[in-house]
Amino acid sequence: MLRRSVTLLVLLALVTLAVPVMAQETEPTIPAAPCVAPGELTLWLWDENWAEVIGDSVELWKTEYCPDAEVTIEVNPWGQYWDLLKTAAASGDLPDIFTMSQPNAFFYIDNNALMDLEPYFEAAGIDSNLWGSGSVGPYRGADGTGLYSAPVEWVTVAVYYNKDMMDAAGLEYPTADWTWDDFAEYAAALTDEEAGVYGAEVYMEYQSGFPNWIAMTGVSPLIEADRSRCTLQDAGSIEALQFLKGLADAGYMPPPSIVGSTSPDDAFNLFKSGQLAMMSVGAWKLPQAFEELEFNWDVVTFPKNPTTGRSRSTLHAVGYSAGANAENPDLVANLIQFLVSDEGQRFFAEAGGVAPGNPNPELQQMWIDSFGDTNVNIQAFIDAIQDSQGITDFDEIDSVNNELVLNIFDLGMSVEEATAKACEVIDAYIASMSE
């Protein structure tokens, strides 16, 4: 599920008008630059709404920075996009620029199909670390070097909670300083077995669920950062999964059979119905939450691990990539630089739904303001970027997440047995990639 829903976030009927160049009172976080010479480029996307927003950004680039350039934008639905992209990569005929997701990036990086953008950003005086490791870590090589996709947006995860339920239980609202122990106490206090109300649900599929808790222990969820081995049997992974299983076994969290699936969408429906007091899900649910929730609610960052003191969210960032064999790499890099610049990212900031990848505080505030006048702590999602975990999942092993959740939280399998079974699949896939 990661992250088609991330990129389909612009659920609004976006009507984004061309805007003037963004006024800067200070130096831009990421500057734009004139192209050396215009040319013709192709740009592939998988979302119609993104095509409109990015199209406006491209038009501004052509007007202000690269007159006479031509950019052909092609949209292919998600279900076809990755097949077409893999076919193009195999033939060495990738489009000049195309959107990339973190779970898919490993395949292209490992097969040397992508252009390294790092030298171009360095030449422009841009430190790619400004995006944060959660955004760019999965877009670097296995040795941690290079940059093979430049973030256009990000989504982090936080805990949504029912304020009315907390009021009824006489609980103070949680803060950014709460801990795992606090979370367990809240889950217990908010559970009402007779009324069919559960205190929490936070273990679901990859981005919304258990990997966040593993990341808080300092372990890379599922797979080592260098993509060398499964980490589900590491001590931190076992600690996190046993903590969550303990809450479920105590009856504070519903099993997937009660939720309806391992999908955060079904968990959200349970939250919406008043049968769930707390749930973890990404910023992509904000538009739906504002529209559909009829009770008082808010969000807070994840509780801190008692040993590491870390509150960590998984972070997924869609990025702009380019083919390693691009015919005009300088022009490609110039357009990508503009698309992630303060000026180019303003279109995303003002459109709402998706948060701009550029970390400029002014842009992030525009994103918050796009939701209108609200008391919801949307800033929590931005705060979660500071110590975030990039996606380490691969599409080829994504089914492991669903199976692991079902085995532990529905079928009663021990954490040790379930993680051993999952690691067999993950390590076999990693081994096959090196053959």
C-alpha positions as CSV (number, residue, x, y, z in Angstrom):
1,M,0.0,0.0,0.0
2,L,3.0,2.2,0.4
3,R,2.8,4.5,-1.1
4,R,0.2,4.8,-3.7
5,S,-2.0,6.5,-1.1
6,V,0.9,8.9,-0.4
7,T,1.0,10.1,-3.9
8,L,-2.7,10.1,-4.4
9,L,-3.0,12.5,-1.5
10,V,-3.9,15.5,-3.6
11,L,-7.5,14.3,-3.4
12,L,-8.8,17.8,-3.9
13,A,-9.9,18.9,-7.4
14,L,-6.7,21.0,-7.6
15,V,-7.0,24.2,-9.5
16,T,-3.6,25.7,-9.1
17,L,-3.0,29.0,-10.9
18,A,0.4,30.1,-11.9
19,V,1.9,32.2,-9.2
20,P,4.7,34.8,-9.3
21,V,8.2,34.0,-8.3
22,M,8.4,33.5,-4.6
23,A,9.5,36.5,-2.7
24,Q,12.5,35.9,-0.4
25,E,13.4,37.9,2.7
26,T,16.3,35.6,3.3
27,E,18.5,33.3,1.2
28,P,16.4,30.5,-0.3
29,T,16.8,27.0,1.2
30,I,17.2,25.6,-2.3
31,P,17.8,28.2,-5.0
32,A,16.8,28.0,-8.6
33,A,19.3,28.7,-11.4
34,P,19.1,29.5,-15.1
35,C,19.7,26.7,-17.5
36,V,22.8,26.8,-19.7
37,A,20.9,26.0,-22.9
38,P,17.3,24.9,-23.5
39,G,16.3,21.6,-24.9
40,E,13.5,19.0,-25.0
41,L,12.8,16.8,-22.0
42,T,10.2,14.1,-21.0
43,L,8.7,13.9,-17.5
44,W,6.8,10.8,-16.3
45,L,4.3,10.9,-13.4
46,W,1.7,8.5,-12.0
47,D,-0.9,11.0,-10.8
48,E,-3.1,13.4,-12.8
49,N,-3.4,15.9,-10.0
50,W,0.4,16.0,-9.7
51,A,0.6,16.6,-13.4
52,E,-1.4,19.8,-13.0
53,V,0.7,21.1,-10.0
54,I,4.0,20.1,-11.5
55,G,3.0,21.4,-14.9
56,D,2.5,24.8,-13.4
57,S,6.0,24.6,-11.8
58,V,7.5,23.5,-15.1
59,E,5.9,26.5,-16.9
60,L,7.4,28.9,-14.4
61,W,10.8,27.3,-15.0
62,K,10.5,27.7,-18.7
63,T,9.4,31.4,-18.3
64,E,11.9,32.5,-15.7
65,Y,14.9,30.2,-16.1
66,C,14.9,28.3,-19.4
67,P,13.0,30.1,-22.2
68,D,12.4,27.9,-25.3
69,A,12.8,24.7,-23.3
70,E,10.1,22.0,-24.0
71,V,8.9,19.5,-21.5
72,T,6.4,16.7,-22.4
73,I,4.6,15.4,-19.3
74,E,3.2,11.9,-19.5
75,V,0.9,10.4,-16.9
76,N,0.6,6.6,-16.5
77,P,-1.6,5.2,-13.8
78,W,0.1,3.6,-10.8
79,G,-0.8,0.1,-11.9
80,Q,1.0,0.5,-15.2
81,Y,3.7,3.0,-14.2
82,W,6.2,0.6,-12.7
83,D,5.9,-2.0,-15.4
84,L,6.5,0.7,-18.0
85,L,9.4,2.1,-16.0
86,K,11.1,-1.3,-15.6
87,T,10.7,-2.0,-19.3
88,A,12.2,1.3,-20.1
89,A,15.1,0.7,-17.7
90,A,15.8,-2.7,-19.2
91,S,16.0,-1.1,-22.7
92,G,18.1,1.8,-21.5
93,D,15.4,4.2,-22.7
94,L,14.1,5.8,-19.5
95,P,12.4,9.2,-19.6
96,D,14.6,12.2,-18.8
97,I,12.8,12.7,-15.4
98,F,10.4,10.5,-13.5
99,T,8.9,10.3,-10.1
100,M,10.3,7.6,-7.8
101,S,9.1,6.1,-4.5
102,Q,11.4,4.9,-1.8
103,P,10.3,1.2,-1.8
104,N,11.0,1.0,-5.6
105,A,14.2,2.9,-5.6
106,F,16.4,0.0,-4.5
107,F,15.8,-1.9,-7.8
108,Y,16.9,1.0,-10.0
109,I,19.8,2.1,-7.8
110,D,21.1,-1.5,-7.5
111,N,20.9,-1.9,-11.3
112,N,22.8,1.4,-12.0
113,A,19.8,2.8,-13.9
114,L,19.6,6.2,-12.2
115,M,21.7,9.4,-12.6
116,D,23.6,10.5,-9.6
117,L,22.3,14.0,-8.8
118,E,24.8,14.6,-6.0
119,P,27.5,16.2,-8.2
120,Y,25.0,18.6,-9.7
121,F,23.7,19.7,-6.3
122,E,27.2,20.1,-5.0
123,A,28.1,22.3,-8.0
124,A,25.1,24.4,-7.2
125,G,26.2,24.8,-3.5
126,I,23.3,22.7,-2.2
127,D,23.9,20.2,0.6
128,S,21.6,17.2,0.0
129,N,21.7,16.5,3.7
130,L,19.3,19.4,4.2
131,W,16.4,17.1,3.4
132,G,17.2,14.9,6.3
133,S,18.1,11.2,6.3
134,G,14.5,10.1,6.4
135,S,13.9,11.8,3.0
136,V,17.1,11.0,1.2
137,G,18.6,7.9,2.9
138,P,16.7,5.4,0.8
139,Y,17.7,7.3,-2.3
140,R,21.5,6.9,-1.7
141,G,23.6,3.9,-2.7
142,A,24.1,1.0,-0.4
143,D,27.3,2.6,0.8
144,G,25.4,5.7,1.8
145,T,26.8,7.9,-1.0
146,G,25.3,9.5,-4.0
147,L,21.7,10.9,-4.4
148,Y,19.5,9.2,-7.0
149,S,16.2,11.0,-6.3
150,A,15.5,14.5,-5.1
151,P,12.4,14.8,-2.7
152,V,9.3,16.5,-4.0
153,E,7.2,15.7,-0.9
154,W,7.2,13.9,2.4
155,V,4.8,12.1,4.7
156,T,5.4,11.2,8.3
157,V,3.3,9.4,10.8
158,A,1.8,10.5,14.2
159,V,-0.8,9.3,16.7
160,Y,-4.3,10.6,16.1
161,Y,-6.4,10.6,19.3
162,N,-10.0,11.2,20.3
163,K,-10.0,14.2,22.7
164,D,-13.6,13.5,23.8
165,M,-12.7,10.0,24.9
166,M,-9.7,11.4,26.8
167,D,-11.9,14.0,28.5
168,A,-14.4,11.4,29.5
169,A,-11.6,9.3,31.0
170,G,-10.2,12.3,32.9
171,L,-6.9,12.1,31.0
172,E,-4.7,15.0,30.1
173,Y,-3.9,15.2,26.4
174,P,-0.5,13.5,25.5
175,T,2.5,15.7,24.7
176,A,5.6,15.3,22.7
177,D,7.4,14.2,25.9
178,W,5.2,11.1,26.5
179,T,6.8,7.7,26.7
180,W,6.0,4.1,25.8
181,D,4.9,3.5,29.4
182,D,2.6,6.5,29.1
183,F,1.2,5.2,25.9
184,A,0.5,1.8,27.5
185,E,-1.3,3.6,30.4
186,Y,-3.4,5.6,28.0
187,A,-4.3,2.5,26.0
188,A,-5.4,0.7,29.1
189,A,-7.4,3.6,30.5
190,L,-9.2,4.2,27.2
191,T,-10.2,0.6,26.6
192,D,-13.8,-0.2,27.4
193,E,-14.4,-3.9,26.8
194,E,-18.1,-3.8,27.4
195,A,-18.6,-0.9,25.0
196,G,-16.3,-2.5,22.4
197,V,-13.9,0.3,22.5
198,Y,-10.2,-0.3,22.2
199,G,-7.5,2.1,23.5
200,A,-5.2,2.0,20.5
201,E,-4.2,0.5,17.2
202,V,-0.6,1.2,16.1
203,Y,0.8,-2.0,14.7
204,M,-0.6,-2.2,11.1
205,E,1.2,-2.2,7.8
206,Y,4.6,-0.8,7.1
207,Q,4.5,2.9,7.3
208,S,1.6,3.4,9.7
209,G,2.5,0.6,12.0
210,F,5.1,-1.5,13.7
211,P,8.3,-0.2,11.9
212,N,7.9,3.1,13.6
213,W,8.3,1.4,17.0
214,I,11.3,-0.6,15.7
215,A,12.9,2.6,14.5
216,M,12.6,4.1,17.9
217,T,14.9,1.5,19.3
218,G,17.6,2.5,16.8
219,V,17.2,-0.5,14.5
220,S,16.5,-0.1,10.8
221,P,13.1,-1.7,10.3
222,L,13.0,-4.9,8.3
223,I,16.3,-4.4,6.5
224,E,19.8,-3.1,7.4
225,A,20.5,0.4,6.0
226,D,23.1,-1.1,3.7
227,R,20.4,-3.5,2.4
228,S,22.5,-6.5,3.5
229,R,20.3,-8.5,5.9
230,C,16.9,-8.8,7.7
231,T,16.8,-6.9,11.0
232,L,13.5,-8.3,12.4
233,Q,15.4,-10.6,14.8
234,D,17.6,-7.8,16.2
235,A,17.0,-7.1,19.9
236,G,15.3,-3.7,19.1
237,S,12.9,-5.3,16.7
238,I,12.0,-8.0,19.2
239,E,11.6,-5.3,21.9
240,A,9.2,-3.2,19.8
241,L,7.1,-6.1,18.6
242,Q,6.8,-7.7,22.1
243,F,5.7,-4.3,23.5
244,L,3.0,-4.1,20.9
245,K,2.0,-7.7,21.2
246,G,1.7,-7.2,25.0
247,L,-0.8,-4.4,24.5
248,A,-2.8,-6.5,22.0
249,D,-2.8,-9.6,24.3
250,A,-4.1,-7.4,27.1
251,G,-7.0,-6.5,25.0
252,Y,-6.1,-2.9,24.5
253,M,-5.6,-3.2,20.7
254,P,-8.0,-5.0,18.3
255,P,-6.7,-7.9,16.2
256,P,-6.8,-7.5,12.4
257,S,-9.9,-9.7,12.3
258,I,-11.8,-7.1,14.3
259,V,-10.3,-4.2,12.3
260,G,-11.2,-5.9,9.1
261,S,-7.7,-6.1,7.6
262,T,-4.1,-4.9,8.2
263,S,-4.9,-1.6,6.4
264,P,-4.8,1.7,8.2
265,D,-7.8,2.7,6.2
266,D,-9.9,0.1,8.1
267,A,-8.3,1.2,11.4
268,F,-9.3,4.8,10.5
269,N,-12.9,3.7,10.0
270,L,-12.8,2.1,13.5
271,F,-11.4,5.4,14.9
272,K,-14.1,7.3,13.0
273,S,-16.8,5.1,14.5
274,G,-15.7,5.8,18.0
275,Q,-14.5,2.2,18.7
276,L,-10.8,3.3,18.8
277,A,-9.3,6.0,20.9
278,M,-5.8,6.3,19.4
279,M,-4.4,5.2,16.1
280,S,-1.2,5.8,14.1
281,V,-1.4,6.9,10.5
282,G,0.3,9.4,8.2
283,A,-0.4,13.0,7.3
284,W,-2.1,11.7,4.2
285,K,-5.2,11.1,6.3
286,L,-5.5,14.7,7.4
287,P,-7.9,15.8,4.6
288,Q,-10.2,12.8,5.3
289,A,-10.0,13.4,9.0
290,F,-11.0,17.0,8.8
291,E,-13.9,16.1,6.5
292,E,-15.3,13.1,8.3
293,L,-14.5,13.1,12.0
294,E,-17.4,14.4,14.0
295,F,-15.7,14.4,17.4
296,N,-12.8,16.5,18.8
297,W,-9.5,15.1,17.9
298,D,-5.8,15.9,17.6
299,V,-2.4,14.5,16.8
300,V,0.8,14.0,18.7
301,T,4.2,12.6,17.8
302,F,5.0,9.0,18.8
303,P,5.9,8.4,22.4
304,K,9.6,8.1,23.3
305,N,11.3,4.7,23.7
306,P,12.3,4.4,27.4
307,T,15.9,3.4,26.6
308,T,16.9,5.5,23.6
309,G,14.6,8.4,24.4
310,R,13.7,8.6,20.7
311,S,10.4,9.3,19.1
312,R,10.8,8.2,15.5
313,S,8.4,8.2,12.6
314,T,8.8,6.5,9.3
315,L,9.1,9.0,6.5
316,H,8.3,8.4,2.9
317,A,9.3,10.9,0.3
318,V,8.5,10.7,-3.4
319,G,11.4,12.1,-5.5
320,Y,12.4,13.2,-8.9
321,S,14.9,10.8,-10.6
322,A,16.6,10.8,-14.0
323,G,17.9,8.0,-16.2
324,A,21.6,7.2,-16.0
325,N,21.8,7.6,-19.8
326,A,20.0,10.9,-20.0
327,E,21.0,12.7,-23.2
328,N,21.1,16.1,-21.6
329,P,22.1,15.6,-18.0
330,D,22.8,19.2,-17.3
331,L,19.4,20.3,-18.4
332,V,17.8,17.4,-16.5
333,A,19.6,18.4,-13.3
334,N,18.7,22.1,-13.8
335,L,15.0,21.3,-14.1
336,I,15.1,18.9,-11.1
337,Q,16.8,21.6,-9.1
338,F,14.0,24.0,-9.9
339,L,11.3,21.5,-9.1
340,V,12.7,21.1,-5.6
341,S,13.6,24.8,-5.1
342,D,11.8,27.2,-3.0
343,E,10.1,28.7,-6.1
344,G,9.2,25.3,-7.6
345,Q,7.9,23.9,-4.4
346,R,5.5,26.7,-3.7
347,F,2.9,25.1,-5.9
348,F,2.8,22.0,-3.7
349,A,2.7,24.1,-0.5
350,E,-0.3,26.0,-1.7
351,A,-2.2,23.2,-3.2
352,G,-2.7,21.4,0.1
353,G,-2.8,17.7,0.9
354,V,0.9,16.9,0.1
355,A,3.6,18.6,2.1
356,P,6.5,20.1,0.0
357,G,9.8,18.2,0.3
358,N,11.7,21.5,0.6
359,P,12.3,22.1,4.3
360,N,12.0,25.9,4.1
361,P,9.8,26.8,7.2
362,E,7.8,29.3,5.1
363,L,6.8,26.5,2.7
364,Q,6.0,24.1,5.5
365,Q,3.8,26.8,7.1
366,M,2.0,27.3,3.8
367,W,1.2,23.6,3.9
368,I,-0.2,23.9,7.4
369,D,-2.2,27.0,6.4
370,S,-3.7,25.1,3.4
371,F,-5.9,23.2,5.9
372,G,-7.5,26.4,7.1
373,D,-8.2,27.6,10.6
374,T,-7.8,24.6,12.8
375,N,-6.6,23.7,16.3
376,V,-5.2,20.4,15.2
377,N,-1.4,20.1,15.9
378,I,-0.4,19.6,12.2
379,Q,3.1,20.8,13.2
380,A,3.6,17.3,14.8
381,F,4.1,15.8,11.4
382,I,6.8,18.4,10.6
383,D,8.4,17.9,14.0
384,A,8.6,14.2,13.2
385,I,10.9,14.8,10.3
386,Q,13.8,15.8,12.6
387,D,14.6,12.2,13.6
388,S,12.8,10.1,11.0
389,Q,13.3,6.7,9.4
390,G,13.3,6.4,5.6
391,I,11.4,3.5,4.1
392,T,13.5,0.3,4.0
393,D,10.8,-1.9,2.6
394,F,11.1,-3.2,-1.0
395,D,8.0,-3.8,-3.1
396,E,9.3,-7.3,-3.8
397,I,9.0,-8.3,-0.1
398,D,6.1,-6.1,0.9
399,S,3.8,-9.1,1.5
400,V,6.1,-10.0,4.5
401,N,4.7,-7.0,6.4
402,N,1.1,-8.2,6.1
403,E,2.0,-11.8,7.0
404,L,4.1,-10.7,10.0
405,V,1.2,-8.6,11.4
406,L,-1.3,-11.4,10.9
407,N,1.0,-14.0,12.4
408,I,1.7,-12.0,15.6
409,F,-1.6,-10.1,16.1
410,D,-4.2,-12.4,14.7
411,L,-2.8,-16.0,14.8
412,G,-1.1,-15.8,18.1
413,M,2.4,-16.7,16.8
414,S,5.3,-15.8,19.0
415,V,7.3,-12.7,18.0
416,E,10.4,-14.9,17.7
417,E,8.8,-17.4,15.4
418,A,7.1,-14.8,13.2
419,T,10.2,-12.7,12.8
420,A,12.3,-15.8,11.9
421,K,9.8,-16.8,9.3
422,A,9.8,-13.2,7.8
423,C,13.6,-13.1,7.8
424,E,13.8,-16.3,5.7
425,V,11.9,-14.5,3.0
426,I,13.8,-11.2,3.2
427,D,17.3,-12.7,3.4
428,A,16.5,-15.0,0.5
429,Y,15.4,-12.0,-1.6
430,I,18.6,-10.1,-0.7
431,A,20.7,-13.1,-1.6
432,S,19.0,-13.4,-5.0
433,M,19.8,-9.8,-5.8
434,S,23.5,-10.5,-5.5
435,E,23.5,-13.5,-7.8
